[in-house]
Amino acid sequence: MVSALFLPIRLADLELANRIVVSPMCQYSANDGVASDWHLTHLGSLANSGAGLVIAEMTDVERRGRISHGCLGLYSDACEAALTRVVDHCHRIGTAKIGVQLAHAGRKGSARMPWEARGQGGTAAPDPWQTIAPSAVPFGADWAAPRAMTQEDIDSVRAAFAMAARRAVRCGFDAIELHMAHGYLLHSFISPLSNRRNDEYGGTLKGRMRFPLEVARVVRAEVPKATPVGARITGTDWVEGGLTVDDAVVFARALKTAGFDYVDVSSGAITAEAQRAPTPGFNLPFAEKVKHEVGIATRTVGLIATPKQAEAVVADGKADMVALGRAFLDDPHWGWHAAAALGASVARPKQYARADPKTWPGACYRD
């Protein structure tokens, strides 16, 4: 039987060899937003992971849009030059397509890096900056309050997303994704838990979606139609009174109308108190509903770890693609091992051909 996980899929004019996606994972290893040798090594390794698509980590569209001082950016010529080098390297040595996730941290910015104990002082990073958000509501009790965005701020950030999209195209990325989840700026506009505005950018769901959809349209306009544009959205806020999967359907439908080619349905992180259900594939019901009610290519993410689990997601028609994060950190050749487990084949560099389980007897001892 042919593995559904290893069937190709087309997004706009981009054909992916399979349905496996390496989820964007922040590395906190940039210098004023500029990618370092760490990114070259990290993404270069994942380009040969067996995945059809690798999404580079959350990449911020302006300096104040970073989560931390170590976060990747695409807001300067130096940022663009460094990422061009990384993309070129991945294309030359790898088999996967390479995408980028453009974002703005909003009120979750100016934070310590994860290994610096964020909980002790919230956003009081060395050399902190004033964060911005739809409303002056802090992310959590020990986080600094953001400044409510003015119309000038809204116009400036929208332009920053457009400029970052232009830079991403020049870098040579194969796909461009917007981060509209996990409590960052665009998600914080959509959620009623963080958006208390009473102007045209607040109030009803239509008003709260206005700014994210403005960003979506300007980014889509900057990217050639042949290049897929997608978004990571939230399936639920996991907090009473927050966004629900029905809201995700409405938003995904609006993104489809705006010309988006896919959505990646995640959830949570709108407040420091939000708790997701720690069960395997916990976002899958949300992705399934979006896929079937909107009719847009849909990706799921969240505690997906085994080949059989990922295969079932696609084979059962619950999502079109599966994104894995920490599974690839644990095993940078997860895609190779999944292919072996599911009786499929995956491209690998000739330098590693000696490790093909069809010819290497040691493969049977791996598990």
N, C-alpha and C positions, 0 to 999 in steps of 0.2 A: 504494500500500500504506500502511495506517495505521501510524504510528510507535508501537511498543510503549512507548517511553520517555515518550510524551506521553498515554498512557491514564491515566484517573483511578484512584485506589486509595483504599479506605476502611480506616481504622484506628479501631476502635471506632465511634463515631458521627461521626468527622471524615473528610470527603472531601478528598483532595488532588487538585489539578487535574492533576498529572503525577507521575512517579516520581523526579524530580530533587530532591535534598536538599542544602542547603548545610551542610557539616560544621561542627561547633563548632570555633572557632579562637580560642585565648586571645589577647587584645589587650594585656594587661598595662597597662591604662590606667584602672583603678579607684582610688578613694581610700578606704582602709579598707573595701574590698568594694563601695563605692557606685559605680554606673554613672555615667559622665561624658558630656559632650557628644560625645566620640569614639564612644561606643556608640550614641548617638542617630543620628549620621551614618552610621556603619559599618553597623549593622543596618537602618537606614532605606533605605540604598542597596540592600542585599541583598534587602529585601522586594519590590523591583521588579526582581529579577534574572532572572525567568522560572522560578525554582524553585518547586515546589509547597510546600516546607517549608524554613524556615530555622531551624536550631538555634543558639540563643545559646551562647556559649562556656561551657566548664566553669565552673560557678557553685558556689562552695563553701558548705557548710552550717554551718561555724563558722570563726571567725577563724584558728585554728591549722590549719585544713584547707586554707588557701590554698597555692598553689605559691610565690607571691611576694607582696611588699607591693602589687603592682599588680593582683592577681587579683580577679575579680568574686566577690561573695558574695551570699548571701540569708539572713543571720543577724541582721539588725536591722531596725527600722522604717525607717531611712534607706535601707538596701539595697532594701527592698520598695517604698518610694515611688519611688525612682529607676527601678527596673525597670518599675513600673507605667506610668511616663511613657514609657519606651522602647516597651513593648508597645503602648500606646495609639497612639503615633506611627506605629508600623509598620502597625497595623491601619487607621489612617485614610488613610495615603498609599500603602500597598503592596497587592500582589495575593497574596503568599504567606502561608501560615499560619506562626505563630511558636512554636517550642518552646524548652525550656530543658534543659540538661544539669546535673543536680545531682551533686555529687561531694565527695570529701575527698582531699586530696593524700597524706595519710599520711606515710611516710618521705621522700617527694619534696618535702615542703614546706620552708618557710623558705629558699628558693633565690633566687639572683640572677635577674633577668630575662634573657632570652636574649641581648640585646645588651650585657649587662654581663659577658660571659665567665664563664659558670657553672663551667667547668672549673678555674678558678683559685680553689680554696678550697671547692669543693662548696657546701654549704648555709650558708656563713658570710655570710649576708646582713646588711646593716645592721639592727640591732635584731632579731637572730635569736630564734627561739622553739624550745622543745623539741618535736620531732616525735614522733608516736606510730605504732605499727605492731603487727601481730600478734606479732612477735618483735623483739628488739633486734639486728637485722641491718641494717647500712647498705646503701643503694642501690648505692654504689660505693666504691672505695678512698678517694676524697677527699671523701666525704660523711660528715656527722656521724651517729653511731649514734642511732637512734630509741629511745624508751622502749617496752618491751613493754606492751601495753594490759592494764589490770586489768578486772575485771568492771564496775567503776564507769565506766571509760572506754567500754566496749562499750555499756553502757546509755545513757550520755550522748550518744554519737555516733548511736546508733539514734534517740534522741529528736530530735536535731538534724536528721536526715534527714526525720523526720515533720513537724517544724515548718517546714522549708524547703519541703516539698511543700504544706503549707497556704498558705504565703506565695505560692508559685508559682501556685496556683489563684486566689488573690485578685488577683494581678498580671494575670490574664487570659491566660496562656499557653495555646495550643491543644493542646500535647502536652508531656509531661514524660518525661525520659530520665535514667537513672542511668548514671554512668560506672563501669563495672566492668572496665576494661581499662587498658593503658598503665602498669602498675606503681603506680597509685594505690591508696588504702587497700583498697577492696573487692577489687580484683584481687590485692593482696598477701596477702589472707586465703586466696584460692583456690589460689594457686600454692605448691607444696611448696618452691620455691626461697626463698621469703620467709616462709613460715609454718612455724615449728619448734615450735609449741605441742604440749603433751601433754595438754591438757584437751579439753573437748567441742568447742572451736573449732579443733582441729588434727587431725593424724593422717591419717585417710582422707580421700578426696575429699568424702565426705558431711560429715565434721566440718569441713573447710576451707570448705565452701559454707554452713555453718550461719549465720554472721553476715551475709554478703551476702544470703542468702534472708530472714533476719529483717528486714533493711532493706527488701528488695523488698516484703515483705508489709505493713509499716507504711506505706510510701509508697503502695502500691496502695489501702490502706484510706482514705487521706486524699484521694484523687483521685476525682472522680465517674466512674462507669463509662463515661459517654459520652466522657470524655477519654482518649485513648490514653496508655498508659505503656509505655515500652520501655527497653532497656538496650544500651549498647555493651559487648560482651564480647570476650574474646580467643580467636582460633582456634588459636594456638600461642604459646609463649613464645620460640621460636627458640633454646632452650638445652636441651642434653641433660639429662634428668631433670625438665624443666618440663612445663607443661600442653601437651596435644596437642588435635587437632581432635576426638578422641573424647570428651575431657573437655568440650569446648565443646558437643557434642551433649547430654551429660548435663545440663549447667548450663542450656542453653536450654530443655530439656524441663521442668526444675524451674521456670524462670521462667514458662513457659506455664501450668503448673499453678497458679502464684501469681497468674494473671490478667493477665500481661503481653501486650501486643498485637503487639510486634515486637522483634527484636534487630538490632543493627548489629554485624557481625563484623569486628573489627580484629585486631591482633596485636602482640606484642613489648613492649619497654620495661620488662620486669620487673626487669632489672638494667642497670647502665651498660654492661656488656659485650655485651648481647644485640644481634645484628645481623640485621635483616630483609633479605630478598632484594629488591634494588632493581629489580624488574621491573614493568612495567605490570600493574595488577590483581592484585598478589601475594596479596591476601586472598581472591580470588574462589573458589578451590577450597574454602576453609573455609566460606564463606558458602553455597556450593552444597550441601555436605554437610549443614549445619545445616538449611537450607530443606527438603531432601527427606526427612531423617530425623525432623525434629521437627514439620514442618507448621505453622510459625509464619511470619508475614510477616518477610522477611529483607532487610537492606540490606547492601551491600558498600561498601568504601571503600579507598583506597590506590592512588595513581598512576593514577587514571582522569582522562583529560584531554580526549579528543576525543569529539564527538557519536557517531561511528560505533562507537567502543569502548563507550560507555555504552548505546547502542541494542542492541548485541549481547548485553550482559549480561542485559537484561530480555527481549529477543526470544527468546533461547535458553533462558529459564527457569532461569537460574543464580541469580538474585536478583530480588526484587520491586522494589527501589529501589536507586538509585545515589547515593552521597554524594561530593561533591567539595569540597575545601578550597581549596588554593592556586590551582586553576583559576579560582575565583571572585575571589580577590584580584587575579589577573592580569587578569581580564575580568569585571567586575561584572554584565555582561549576557550571560554565557555561555549562559543559558537561551534568550534571544532568538536568539542565533546558532545554537544547536543546533536550535531549531525550524526556522529557515530552511534549515539543511543537511539536515534530515530530512523536509522537506515538511509540517511540522506548524504549528500556530498556538499562540500563547501570549499571555496577557493582558498588556497594558502600559498605563501611564497615558496618558490622552489628550494630556497635555502633550508626550509623546514620539512621538505618532503619525506625525509627519512623517518619522521615521527608519525606518518600516516598509519592509523591502526590496521589498515589492510595489509601492510607490509612489515610493521614493527611488532614482534611478538610480545614485547613488554607492555603493550597497551592493555592487555587483558588483566594486568595486575593493578591498574590505576585505581580501581574502585575497591 
